[in-house]
């Protein structure tokens, strides 16, 4: 790639000479080997290429297309390759219908024909002016996992790059991405449209791993960025060759300015690990969502899967998984979460009597939280009339609220519970008067 004249000028002032494209042939008298006391001009001259790696150092090759050359870096891994705590081939043992369900498609997905796609772009906000200068695509081919990285040496190669990309994706059943539903896929569709090609990616099934990953780990991990999930949950540890994602657009702009591919090597590494980690993560998520009571899952895993099943309208399955969660060791916060989620689930099914033990345990763990006291009081007031018990739980809720810091929240909560208390006192009194009569 041509380097700007301003960089050449700076290097010339530093005494660095650019290597000619075709070195001139020296006169015959000068072709003899130099004496030891006279260093060779080849060894003493500094060249740009000797100081800074150019795009050739990325190890790719040109692929000719009808729109010109595209630059493709390809690596192959055996499917037995261990990435983090899983081997790539373990994906084939997962449940394909679960993949279809998570991808929100009625198509039957062949797990061997999924394309794992991740882009590195000139901007993180998307939009018509944003280019995908690197598109990584991982896919299975025989006993290999093939990693193709399509790199724009210059923006003018975009149409050719898209040709190679669509040739690859056209052979696949569906996509696997991480936040691809809202970023990568719309961006690539925009680039296809701007290059007068059909935006067909929006119609391909897309298993976006971010959504189920959030189901599993939101609140348990610092965040749900892929780099965090892979390190904390998948046993993947990136080397110092990695580069933070927010810096990548700036590094590519610098590459276009000076042709120095040093940082692009790090960007390729970042993209490569993303593509590999998505395979391990897909396996982990398909196993969990496909077998939510599996003994390998923690109680915290189970309660999160139970809420997902409930959202899918699979109440019977959800109840089984809630029970599995309560039967397994749970940390304090996870146990409270399970009590809250399960009791709300039972209430929604109009099974408040079954929820009572869980509300009682919640009240015992958090005596200053009024919610379980209110639910039990409402049950005994309206659904299984026992006004004395309803009054008792209301008064216990009031006592907890009294421990709050003074303020409008405390005043509102006290007013609501006091109103319930007065109503129950009247009902108890009326009941006693009726007994006396």
N, C-alpha and C positions, 0 to 999 in steps of 0.2 A: 504494500500500500504506500503511495507517495506520502512523504512527510512534509510538513509545511516549511516554507522557506525561512520563517523566523526561527525555527528550531535549528535548521542547518546553519544559519548565521551565528547563533549562540555557540553551537558546537565548534564552528570554525574558529571563533575567537578563543575558545578553550584549547585549540590545537588538535581537535578531533577532526579527522578527514573522513568524508563519506566514501565508501568503497565504490569504485566505478562498476557499472553494470557489466562491461566486458574489459578486463584489464588489457592494456596495450602490450604487444609483444616487444620485449626489449631487444636492442641491437645484439648481434651475435657476440660482440666483444664483451657485452655485459652479462652474458648468460652463465658465465663460470660461477662456481660457488664462491661466496665471499670468504675472505680470510677471517680467522677467529677474532682478530682485533677489530674487524669492521662489521657491526651488526647488520643483519638483513633488513632491508626497508620494509619487508612484509611483517617482520616481528616487531619492529619499532613503531610502525604506524598504528594509531588507534582509529578504528572505524566505528560508525554508529552501530553496525550489526554486532561488533564485538562487545560493546557496552550494554546494549539493550536488546532483549529478545523481540523479534518482530512476530507477525502473525503466524509465520511458518513454525514457530516454536510450539504452537498449540497442537501440532500433530494431526491436523486434519488433511483433507484432500478435496479438490474441486470435483463437483458432480455436475455434469452438463445437463441442462434442461432446455426446454424450448424458449425460455426467457433469459438464457445466459447461465453462467456458472453459479453454483451455490457452494458454500464451504461447509463441510460436514466432518465432525470429529466423531469417530465411532469406537466404542469399547464393547467387549463381550465378556460376560461373567458366566461361569458354569452355574446351572440352576441350583447346585448344592452350596453356592456361596453363602457364607454366614454374614449377615448384616445385623449388628446389634444382637438381640437374643433370639433371632429366628433365621432360618434358611429360606432362600427365595422360593424353593419348590414347595414349602409348606402351604403356600397359598392354594395349591391344587386340592388340598384336603378339606377346604372350607365349603360352606353351603352356598351354592350359586343362587338359589332363590332369595337368600338373605341379601346378597349383593344387589339383586334386582330391586328388592324392597327399599334398601337404603338409597339406591339411585333413583327411586320413584319412577320406575318404568315397568310396564307390563311385559317388556321383552325379556326373554330368557338369555342371560349373559353367560358366555363361555369364559371362564376365568383365565384360560390360556390366550384369549384374544382381547385382553384389555390393554389399553395404551395408557401408561402413566406419564402425564404431561405437566411440565412446569416451565414457566417463562421468566426471563430476566428482561427488564424493560428500561426504557429511557426516562420513565417517570412512574411514580407510585400511585398517582391519582387516576390513571387511565385517560380516556379522551382521544379524540381523533388525531391529536398530535403526538401521541405516545407510540413508540415502536417497540416491538418485541425483538430485541437484537440477538437474543439467544433463546431458542426453544429446545428444551430437553424432552426426549420421548424415549421411554423404556417399554420394551415389549418382549414377549417370549417367542423364541424361534428354535424349535427342536429342543436340544439340551442346553441351549444358551439363553441368557437374558441379555438382550442387545440394548445398549444405551447409545442413542444418536443425539448429538448436540449440534443443532443447526445455528451457525454463527454468521452474523452480518459483518463482513469485513468493512463494508460501507453500506449506507442506506439504499443505494441503487440496486443492491442485490436482493431486496426484499421479495420481489415477485418470484425470483428463482427459488428462494428459500421456501416460500409458501407452496411452490410446486412440489418440492421434495416432501414437505410436511404432509400435504394432502395425499400424496402417493402412499405414504406410510399409514396414515390414519384411515384411509379408505379400505384397508384390509382388516380393520379392527371392529369388534362388536360394540365397544363403548370406551369412555374415557374414565380415568381416575385422576382426580386433582385434589389440591388442598386450597380451599377458597377459590377454586376455579369457576364455580357457578356465577360468582359476582365479579371476578376479575379476569382470570386468564382467558376463559372462553369468550366473553363479550369482547375483550381486546382483540383476540385473534379473528373473530367474526368481523370486527370493524376493519381490520387490516385486509381481510379477504375482499370485503365490499369495496374498499378504496382501490384495490387492485383488480376490480371488475371480475371477481370470482364469486360464486354463490357462497353465502354465509351458512354453510351446511352444518357447522359444528353445533349450533344451537339445537339441532334436532337429534344429535347423538346422545344416547344415555350417558349420564355423567354422575359417577359416584364421587361426590364431593366429601372428602373425609373430614373436613372441618366440622360439619354439623354433628356427626356421631362422636367425634373427638370431644367436642364441647359437652355433649351428654355425659361422657365418661369422666372428664377431668376438670370441668369448670369448677372453680372454688377449691379444688384439691391441689392444683398446680398454680404457680405464680401467674401464668397466662397459658393460652392454648396455641401459641406460635408453634410451628412444626419443629423448630430447633429445640424448644422446651419439652414438647411431648416426647420427642425421640430420645432425649437424654434421660428424662425422668422415668419414662414408662417403657422404652424400647431398648435401653442399654446401648444407645449409639453415642459415641463421643467423638466430636469433630476435632481435627488437628488444628494447629496454628495456621494452616494453609487457608482456613475459611475466612470469609469476609462478611461483615454484617449486611443484611439485605438493604437497609436504608442508604448505604454508601454506594451500591452498585451503579445506579444511574450516573453518578459523578465520575466513577472510574471509567465507564464506557465513553463518556464525553472526553475525558482526558486521552483515552486511546485514540479516538478519532482525531484529536488535535496533534498528537506526537507519534503515533504508531508504536509506542512502547507497549508490548503485550504482557509485561510482567504481572500486572494486576488482573489481566484477563485470565491468566492461568488460575488465579485464586477464585475468580467468578465461576469458571468451569467446574472447579472442585465443589463450590457451594451448590451449584445446580445438580451435579452428579450425586451428592449425598442426599439432596432432596428427593431425587428420582428413586434412589435405592430405598430410602426410608419409607416412602409411600407403599412399597411392597410389603415391608415388615408391618407397617401400621394397618394396612388393609387386612392382612392375616389376623392380627390381634383383634380388630374390630369385628370382623366376620365371625370369628370364633365366639366372641362375647355375645353379640346380638343374635347369633344363630343358636347358641346353647346357653341361655341366661342363668341356668341353675348349675352350670358345670362346677365341679368341686374346686377347680383352680381359681374361680372368681371369689373376690372378697365380698363381705357383706355390703360394703359401700358400693362395689360394682353392681351388686344385685339390685339395690334400691334404685339406682339410676336407670338400670335396664327395665325395672318394673314400671317406672313412670313413663318410659318410652312406650312400653307395651300398652299401657293405659291410654296414652295419646293416640295409639294406633287402633283403639277400639277393641283391644283383646283383653277384656277384663278378667276372664278366667285365668289366662296365662299370667297376667299381672299379679293377681292375688297369690299364685303359687310362688312367684319370684319375691314378692314382699315377705312371705313366710320364710323363704330361704334366707333372705337378708337377716331376719331376726334370729335365725338359728345359728348364725355365724358370728365370730368375734367382731365387735364394732367399737371404734373409738367413740369417745363421748359425743362429739359433734355429729358423727355419722349416725349414732344411735338416735339422737334427737331428731335428725332429719328423717330417719325411717319412721319414727313415731308420728311425726307431723304428716308426712306424705301418705302413710298407710291409713291413718285415721281419716284424712280428707278423702281418700279413695273410698273407704267404706261408707262415709257419710253420703258421698255422691251416689252410691248404690242404694241409698235409703236403708242402710244397715247400721244405724246409730248404736244399737245395743252391742254389736260386735266391736264398735269403735271405742266403747266406754273404757275397757282396760288400757288401751293405748293413750287415751286422753288422761287417765289417772296417772300413768307413769310419766307422761309429759309434765303434768302439774307437779309431781313430786320432784322432778329434776329442775323445773323453772317456776318456782312459786311466785315470782314477781311478774310472770307473763300471764295476762288475763284470759287469753284465748281458750285454753283447755277448761278453765273453770266456767267460762261462759257456755261452752258447748255442752258440758255436763249439766249445768243448771237448766239450759234450754231443753235438754232431753227429759229431765225429770219434771219440768213444768208442762211441756206440751205433748210428749210422745209416750211416756210411761208415768202418768201423773203420780208424783210423790213430792208434794209441795215442801215438806220438811227437808228432804234431801236437796231440793232445788235451792231452798233458802240457805242451807248450810254451805253449799258450793259457791253461792253468790257472796256470802260473807267472807269466805276464805279468799275469793278473788279480790274483794275490797281490801282485805288486809295486805295483800301483795301490792296493790296499787299504792297504798299509803307509803310504801318504802321508796316510791319514785321521787326524783327531784321535782321541786315545785315548778309549775309551768302550765301552759294551756293544755298540753297532752294529758297531764295528770288530772286537771279539772274536768276535761271532757270524759275521761274514763271513769272517774269517780261519779260524775253525774249519771252516766249510763247505768252503772252498777247499782247506784242508790235508787234510781227509778225502778229497776227490776226488784230490788229488795223490798221497797214499799208495796209494790204490787203483790209480791209473794206473801208478805206479812198479812195483807188483807185477805188473800186466799186461804191462808192457814187459819186466820180468825173466823172466816166464814165457815170453814170446814168444821172447826170446833163448835161453833154455834149450832150447826146442823146436827152434830152428834149429841149436843145437850138437849136439843128439842126431841 
